[in-house]
Amino acid sequence: MESESAKKKLIDRIHPGAIYLLHAVSKTNAKILGEFIDETVKKNYQFTVD
């Protein structure tokens, strides 16, 4: 359930101009990343790599 909690925390904090730093060594981050991206795109947000 840790991954669901982490994903909910991220999704609840989506807002214009948000910057997310997810560490690659975190198994939880790796597990939720795809779902987080999908949910964010559904809300019409975009990602950039700067």
TAVEN-V753230 format. One line per field, one symbol per residue. burial: b if it has 16 or more other C-alpha atoms within 10 Angstrom, else e. Layout:
burial=???
//
This chain:
burial=eeeeeebeeebeebeeeeeeeeeeeeebbeebeeebeeebeeeeeeeeee
//
